[in-house]
């Protein structure tokens, strides 16, 4: 029996950034949701990780990342990963950085372009949109975000859900399951990676029920 190939395309919460540590720390395979998802789904599935710190849905992030524009990266990443049965896209958090001047509708517009790119490159690939995390207290300590970030993240998650309904695409509501973030108010804790992976595995196994 052939494996089902699942591409996970996202930002630092897909890459596995571990908050509260020095440098650019990454959770290992025992703690990262993509690796945990692989273990939960087993050999019938092949999880392809593409998480990039700073990745946006379609903005040029100028502060730390040279090439973290998801709209530019996604088509080649998808093509390089073929064949892909399912792609999980979770983006939007980095769009809210102050320098990018995010406005209502921006993330949904960019995600809509990624959906269209999927239909062009891999028409048979099923798309799942995962809502970006709603930011929490602590994000104000990050100089890249301002005092409007939490409010904007709520709207960004809502607009992602609306896009999924409009496009008739399955939606995974991240914020239904992930409630604990690091002290930075942005990144999954180890326990949140575990919760996310368990919920995502159940979602994938029952998506057609």
C-alpha positions, 0 to 999 in steps of 0.5 A: 500500500502506498503512503499518503504524503502530507506537506506541512507548510508553515512558520516557526510554529511548524518549524518547532521554535522553542520559546524561552531559550537563547539563539534559535532553539528548535524542539526535537523530534520527540516534541515537534508537532510534525514529528509527533504527527508522523508517529501518531499516523504511522507508516501509512503516512509520510509527513513532509516538514516545511516550517520556516521562522519568519515565514509570511503568507505573502509579505517580504519580511525585512527584519531577520529573514532574507527569503521568508515570503510564503507566496514565493516559496510555496509553489517551488516547495509544493512542486519539490514535494510531489506527489502530495496527497494533502497540504496543511497550510498554517500562516498569518502570524508573521504577517502581523509584524508592525513593519508589514502594515497588515490590514484586514483581508491581507492574509486571506488574500495571500492564502487564496493565492496559495490555494490557487497555486495548489490547484494549478501545480497539483490539482489532486492535492487536498488542502487543509487551512489551519488558523494562525494562533491567536497571540497572547500577553507577552507579545508586547515584549517583541519589538517586531509587534505592536499593541494591536497585534493580539486584536489583529491576530483574532481577526486574522484567524477569523478571516482564515476560517471565512476563506476556508468556508468560501473555498469549501476547504477543510479548516483546522481550528488551531485555537480550539486546541492550543491555549498554552503559548510560551512567555513570548505570547507567540510560540507553542510550548512542548505540551501545545505541540503534543495537543496540536499533533493529537488533534491534527491526527484525529482530524486527518483520520476522520476528515471524510466522516 
